[in-house]
């Protein structure tokens, strides 16, 4: 009966589950082979990028290694979409230590985001930079903390205060005096 319209029981079943999943993210935990991630991450539409990033984060939560998508995710760090930006930051934080050379490519975008007019973006950029556990970027994070400690937004200043112990944990003996100075001036 439905075959004359090109509908099969399988396609109708998939369509009905799609309708019932609207508004939930449970479908993100479906079989990872069902959806090709690369086209979603490279899409020109922010909604598709969000879908791809949410799927990647869901797979990370399941313990699946999705570090092979790192180059596609890093490209999205320059987006204007707040949702995409936040998801990219979460992904980058997870794989920063495993892929340090590629993570360094995103540092310029974090620094650029520290000057964003939106305090949430400034705070996310600082939190992401402070969460990257690489000794190479510690001086850059130090300068970012100094800048954000004087930010007009209370939330950004709070994130700067939270970033100080993270800097200290990197055991920056050569920067210990500078860290103490920042904490006293903040």
Secondary structure as a PSIPRED ss2 file (coil, helix, strand):
# PSIPRED VFORMAT (PSIPRED V4.0)

   1 X C   1.000  0.000  0.000
   2 X H   0.000  1.000  0.000
   3 X H   0.000  1.000  0.000
   4 X H   0.000  1.000  0.000
   5 X H   0.000  1.000  0.000
   6 X C   1.000  0.000  0.000
   7 X C   1.000  0.000  0.000
   8 X C   1.000  0.000  0.000
   9 X H   0.000  1.000  0.000
  10 X H   0.000  1.000  0.000
  11 X H   0.000  1.000  0.000
  12 X H   0.000  1.000  0.000
  13 X H   0.000  1.000  0.000
  14 X H   0.000  1.000  0.000
  15 X H   0.000  1.000  0.000
  16 X H   0.000  1.000  0.000
  17 X H   0.000  1.000  0.000
  18 X H   0.000  1.000  0.000
  19 X H   0.000  1.000  0.000
  20 X H   0.000  1.000  0.000
  21 X C   1.000  0.000  0.000
  22 X C   1.000  0.000  0.000
  23 X C   1.000  0.000  0.000
  24 X C   1.000  0.000  0.000
  25 X C   1.000  0.000  0.000
  26 X H   0.000  1.000  0.000
  27 X H   0.000  1.000  0.000
  28 X H   0.000  1.000  0.000
  29 X H   0.000  1.000  0.000
  30 X C   1.000  0.000  0.000
  31 X C   1.000  0.000  0.000
  32 X H   0.000  1.000  0.000
  33 X H   0.000  1.000  0.000
  34 X H   0.000  1.000  0.000
  35 X C   1.000  0.000  0.000
  36 X C   1.000  0.000  0.000
  37 X H   0.000  1.000  0.000
  38 X H   0.000  1.000  0.000
  39 X H   0.000  1.000  0.000
  40 X H   0.000  1.000  0.000
  41 X H   0.000  1.000  0.000
  42 X C   1.000  0.000  0.000
  43 X C   1.000  0.000  0.000
  44 X C   1.000  0.000  0.000
  45 X C   1.000  0.000  0.000
  46 X H   0.000  1.000  0.000
  47 X H   0.000  1.000  0.000
  48 X H   0.000  1.000  0.000
  49 X H   0.000  1.000  0.000
  50 X H   0.000  1.000  0.000
  51 X H   0.000  1.000  0.000
  52 X H   0.000  1.000  0.000
  53 X H   0.000  1.000  0.000
  54 X H   0.000  1.000  0.000
  55 X H   0.000  1.000  0.000
  56 X H   0.000  1.000  0.000
  57 X H   0.000  1.000  0.000
  58 X H   0.000  1.000  0.000
  59 X H   0.000  1.000  0.000
  60 X H   0.000  1.000  0.000
  61 X H   0.000  1.000  0.000
  62 X C   1.000  0.000  0.000
  63 X C   1.000  0.000  0.000
  64 X C   1.000  0.000  0.000
  65 X C   1.000  0.000  0.000
  66 X C   1.000  0.000  0.000
  67 X H   0.000  1.000  0.000
  68 X H   0.000  1.000  0.000
  69 X H   0.000  1.000  0.000
  70 X H   0.000  1.000  0.000
  71 X H   0.000  1.000  0.000
  72 X H   0.000  1.000  0.000
  73 X H   0.000  1.000  0.000
  74 X H   0.000  1.000  0.000
  75 X H   0.000  1.000  0.000
  76 X H   0.000  1.000  0.000
  77 X H   0.000  1.000  0.000
  78 X H   0.000  1.000  0.000
  79 X C   1.000  0.000  0.000
  80 X C   1.000  0.000  0.000
  81 X C   1.000  0.000  0.000
  82 X H   0.000  1.000  0.000
  83 X H   0.000  1.000  0.000
  84 X H   0.000  1.000  0.000
  85 X H   0.000  1.000  0.000
  86 X H   0.000  1.000  0.000
  87 X H   0.000  1.000  0.000
  88 X H   0.000  1.000  0.000
  89 X H   0.000  1.000  0.000
  90 X H   0.000  1.000  0.000
  91 X H   0.000  1.000  0.000
  92 X H   0.000  1.000  0.000
  93 X H   0.000  1.000  0.000
  94 X H   0.000  1.000  0.000
  95 X H   0.000  1.000  0.000
  96 X C   1.000  0.000  0.000
  97 X C   1.000  0.000  0.000
  98 X C   1.000  0.000  0.000
  99 X C   1.000  0.000  0.000
 100 X H   0.000  1.000  0.000
 101 X H   0.000  1.000  0.000
 102 X H   0.000  1.000  0.000
 103 X H   0.000  1.000  0.000
 104 X H   0.000  1.000  0.000
 105 X C   1.000  0.000  0.000
 106 X C   1.000  0.000  0.000
 107 X H   0.000  1.000  0.000
 108 X H   0.000  1.000  0.000
 109 X H   0.000  1.000  0.000
 110 X H   0.000  1.000  0.000
 111 X H   0.000  1.000  0.000
 112 X H   0.000  1.000  0.000
 113 X H   0.000  1.000  0.000
 114 X C   1.000  0.000  0.000
 115 X C   1.000  0.000  0.000
 116 X C   1.000  0.000  0.000
 117 X C   1.000  0.000  0.000
 118 X C   1.000  0.000  0.000
 119 X H   0.000  1.000  0.000
 120 X H   0.000  1.000  0.000
 121 X H   0.000  1.000  0.000
 122 X H   0.000  1.000  0.000
 123 X H   0.000  1.000  0.000
 124 X H   0.000  1.000  0.000
 125 X H   0.000  1.000  0.000
 126 X H   0.000  1.000  0.000
 127 X H   0.000  1.000  0.000
 128 X H   0.000  1.000  0.000
 129 X H   0.000  1.000  0.000
 130 X H   0.000  1.000  0.000
 131 X H   0.000  1.000  0.000
 132 X C   1.000  0.000  0.000
 133 X C   1.000  0.000  0.000
 134 X C   1.000  0.000  0.000
 135 X H   0.000  1.000  0.000
 136 X H   0.000  1.000  0.000
 137 X H   0.000  1.000  0.000
 138 X H   0.000  1.000  0.000
 139 X H   0.000  1.000  0.000
 140 X H   0.000  1.000  0.000
 141 X H   0.000  1.000  0.000
 142 X H   0.000  1.000  0.000
 143 X H   0.000  1.000  0.000
 144 X H   0.000  1.000  0.000
 145 X H   0.000  1.000  0.000
 146 X H   0.000  1.000  0.000
 147 X H   0.000  1.000  0.000
 148 X H   0.000  1.000  0.000
 149 X H   0.000  1.000  0.000
 150 X C   1.000  0.000  0.000
 151 X C   1.000  0.000  0.000
 152 X C   1.000  0.000  0.000
 153 X C   1.000  0.000  0.000
 154 X H   0.000  1.000  0.000
 155 X H   0.000  1.000  0.000
 156 X H   0.000  1.000  0.000
 157 X H   0.000  1.000  0.000
 158 X H   0.000  1.000  0.000
 159 X H   0.000  1.000  0.000
 160 X H   0.000  1.000  0.000
 161 X H   0.000  1.000  0.000
 162 X H   0.000  1.000  0.000
 163 X H   0.000  1.000  0.000
 164 X H   0.000  1.000  0.000
 165 X H   0.000  1.000  0.000
 166 X H   0.000  1.000  0.000
 167 X H   0.000  1.000  0.000
 168 X H   0.000  1.000  0.000
 169 X H   0.000  1.000  0.000
 170 X C   1.000  0.000  0.000
 171 X C   1.000  0.000  0.000
 172 X C   1.000  0.000  0.000
 173 X H   0.000  1.000  0.000
 174 X H   0.000  1.000  0.000
 175 X H   0.000  1.000  0.000
 176 X H   0.000  1.000  0.000
 177 X H   0.000  1.000  0.000
 178 X H   0.000  1.000  0.000
 179 X H   0.000  1.000  0.000
 180 X H   0.000  1.000  0.000
 181 X H   0.000  1.000  0.000
 182 X H   0.000  1.000  0.000
 183 X H   0.000  1.000  0.000
 184 X H   0.000  1.000  0.000
 185 X H   0.000  1.000  0.000
 186 X C   1.000  0.000  0.000
